[in-house]
Amino acid sequence: MSQARGPRRASRPVAKRSNVPLVLVAAVALAAIAAFGIWRYLNVRGTAADTITVYYCKTDGATLVPWKVTLGMPHDAVSIALFAANQVIAGPPSGTDAIRFPQGTVVRAVRVSGSKATVDLTGAIAKPQEGSFGESAQFKALVWTLTGIRGIDSVQILIAGSRVATLPGGHLELDQPLARSNW
Amino acid sequence: MLLGGLQAVPASAATRPAASPDYWFAGTRVIWSKPQKRGDELAIANDDAGLGRFLARLGAIISYDPGQRYAVITSGDRRTISFAVGDARYTVAGVTQTAPFAPYVAGRSVYLPFSALAKALYVSLVADGSATVLQPQIGGLDIKVENKVTQVTFRSASPPKFKIVSDPSDPHLAIQFSGVGSTLEKDRHIGGSAEVHGMTIRTGGTARNPTTTVIFDAMSGTSHVAMTPQTQNEIAIGFAFKGVAMAGTPLGASAPAVAQAMPNPTRESAGPSTNEYARVGAEVVPPDPAIPPPALSAAALVTAVEAIPDGQTLNVRIGVTGPVSYEWHRLPDNRWYVDLKNATLGVPARDEQPNNMAASSLRIRQLSTAPDPVVRIALSLASQRQVQLLPSDGGFTIAVGALDNLDAQRVGSGKVVGGSIVAAATPAGGDMWSPPVTAAPSAPVYMPTNPKLIVIDPGHGGSDSGAARNGLVEKDIALDVSKRLRAVLIARGWQVKMTRETDVDVYAPNDSAHDELQARCDVANTAGARMFISVHVNSFTSSSLNGSTTYYYKPSDQALGDAIHRSMSASLNTTDKGLRKEDFYVIKHTLMPAALVETAFLSNVEDAKLLRSPAFLQRMAVSIADGIGSYAAKVPAGNYSSGT
C-alpha cells in the first residue's frame, strides 16, 4: 500500500508545485510585457527627464541661450515636442533680452515621423513679416529646441497646414526640413 | 486597446453635459457651446466657442491636436500652462499644481478643468448673486533695481488700463487700474531700491467692475515713466531720481491720464511718407544694358503640352510651331526647367502633380512677354534624374528617365527647328546639349555666360511692401539703393540687370513666396550672371536694434559676402551686425555667387534718419559696389564652385 501510495503522493505534490510557479511566471511575464508596452508608449523615444532644454535667441541675433523648463507629465516624444514648441513660441520669462515669435503665433499641431518633427504654425506668424533679422532667430531657436529632443534631427515647418517657400514677405527658406546645421 | 484607453481617457459616469452656466466676463454673459460638469466643477472643451472668445480677450492661445496628450495654453503675458490628459497635475510656467480633476478626451476635444485654467490665467471666479463673474486679476509682479532705476512691472490677465489718481506734486504716485482685481499681497516692501521703498495695493469696486489702486512709496525728488512692457498684458513703471536717464513716457505731468499698456503693434501704412520717399528714388539713372536679344525674330507658339507618366518615368510632349531656341537648367535641389525663347504659350498655364515617381510637379507658364517672350516648362524631379530632350512630331519631348545621372550637367541650350533639335553641345553620358564645361560631380563649377553681368535684386516690391516703420517702406528703399548701385556699377564697366525696376512684383501680384522668390533667382540663373546681389532693409519689433548685416548661404559665397560687408563697415557709420550665413531663399537658389544685404533697420530711429538721407543711400550703394569690385579682383569668373 505504502509503495502503491508512495508514487501517487510523490507525483501529485510535484505536479501541483510545478503548475503554480508556471502560472506565476507566466503572470509576471505578462505583467512585465504589459508594463514594458506602457512604458514604451509613454516614453516612445526614451526621453524621461523632468526638464527639457528650450532655447531662445538673444537680440544680437546670434547667441542662443538654453534654459531648462520643467516638463509636464507625458513623456512621449510627440507630447514633448508639442510642449517644447509652445515654450519656444511663448519665449523666455518676461523681461529677458530675447527675440520672440510674433505675439499671436499658434502651434496648430506637432507630428513626429522618424527623426523629423513637423510643426504646424498659424496665427500672427502667417502674416507679413518684419525683416529677416527676427525671422531667422525665431526659427533657429525653434529648431535647436526640437532637435534637442532625443531622436529628432530635423524640423519641417508648415504654415497654416501648408509647406511654404518662406513666410509671407519672408526670407528664410522653409519648404525643406531645417536642422541645426542650417545655422 | 489598453494603450488606446490610456490615450483617450473617456468621460466617466460622473461627467455629464451641462446647461451653459451663468458666467459673466467683461460685461457680457459667456455662452459656452458644449460645457460639461465633472462633479461640481465645470469642464470646458478646447474648441468651445465660449472658451475661444474668453481666451481671445485675454490674449491667450490654446494649442491642442486631437490624439495628443498635451493641451498647452500660452497666456497673454507669455506663460505656458500645460494640461495632460488623464493627469490632474498641470504646470504653470513650470510650477506643478493640482486641478480638481484630470483633463479627459471626448470625441476630438479635450475637456479641461475650467477653474484651474482660469486661475492660471489670473482670472478669479467671483460669486455675484447666482451668477459667477470671471474677474481679471493683476497676478504677477516683477521688481528690478538696476542702474539707479527701479522698474515695477505688473502682469494682468488682460491688457490693463490705468490712470493716475495722485496729485502731480505728491511723490507718492498712485495709479488705479480699472476692470481688474488683484491677487498680489497688499503691502510690499521693495528692498534695495533708493527710489521706491514699497507699495500698497488696495482693491475696490464691484464684482463686475473691480478696481485696483497701487500707491507707491516713492522718494521725494523722483520721477516716473511708463516703460515699454514686454507683452500687452503688462504695465511697467520706472522710478529714478531726477537727472537719471530713463527710457519711457513721463507719467502724471498734468491731469490724470488714461494709458494702455502697449499699443497694438500694427504695421504703418505707406501714406504720405512713402510718396516723400518715392521722390528720392525717382532720380534718373542710366538705362539698363540689354541682354542680347533672341536670335529668332518671329515668336514661336506652344500649341500643346501633354504629360505622359509611366511609373518611374515621365515624358512631357511639347507641341510648338516654328523654330524656337531653348536653354535648360538643372538646379541643385533637383528642379529642372527649360526656357523656350521668343515663344508664347498658346495653351493655358499649368501647375500639376504628375502621377509618377520621376517628378513631383510640372509647371508651364509664360515667363515673360513681348518684346522677349519666354515660355518656361519646369519640373521638380524626384532625384537627380536623367533628363533628355528628344525630337517629336510638331515639337519635342522632355524625357525624364528612371535612373539618376550623378554627372548631369547643369545647363544647356540649342534650337528646335523643323522637327529636329540642334544642340549647342552634346556631352557624353550626361544630359543632352550641355555646354562644354568641365565640372566635378560633387562641386560643379559655375561658368557665367555673361561674366560682366551683375543681377541686382531690390527686395520685395508690388504687393509685398516688406517692412514698414517710421514712415519708411522697405521696398522703396531697396529699389532706391539698387538703382544707385546699378548706376555705380555701370560707371565702372559692369552690365547690370535688375529683377525689378519699378514698384512691382517680379512674378505676379499676391503670388506665392515660392513663385516670387524663384522668379528673382530665375532672372539671374537664366541670364548667366556673374553675381547676384539682393538689397533689403531690416526691421524688428523692438526699435532698439540697428545696424547693417550681410548674408550668404553657400560656403563658396562667403568671400563675396565678406568683401561687401568689409566695404560697408569701412564706409558706413551704422552698427556692424556682421556677416552671417542664412538659408535665405534667393541666395540659396541662385547658381552664381550671391549675397543679401540688409542695409539698416528702418525700425530704429537713428537708422531711419540715415535711410532718409540720399547721401547715405549713395554711400551704401558705392560701398556695395566697392565690395563687388574687391571680390571680382580676387575671384575670377569661372573659378567658382556652386557646391554647398
Interface residues (C-beta under 8 A of the other chain):
Chain A: A34 G37 I38 Y41 L42 T59 D60 G61 A62 V69 T70 G72 M73 P74 D76 V78 S79 L82 F83 N86 Q87 I89 A90 G91 P93 S94 G95 I99 R100 P102 Q103 G104 T105 V106 V107 R108 A109 V110 G123 P128 E130 G131 S132 F133 G134 S136 V164 A165 T166 L167 P168 G169 G170 H171 L172 E173 D175 Q176 L178 N182 W183
Chain B: L2 L3 L6 G59 I61 S63 D65 Q68 R69 Y70 V72 T74 D77 R78 R79 T80 S82 F83 A84 V85 D87 R89 Y90 T91 A93 G94 V95 T96 D142 K144 T153 R155 Q230 T231 Q232 E234 P265 R267 D333 H460 D464 S465 G466 A467 R469 E474 S512 A513 H514 L517 Q518 H536 V537 N538 S539 F540 T541 S542 S544 L545 T549 Y551 K577 G578 R580 K581 E582 D583 F584 Y585 V586 K588 L596 E598 F601 S603
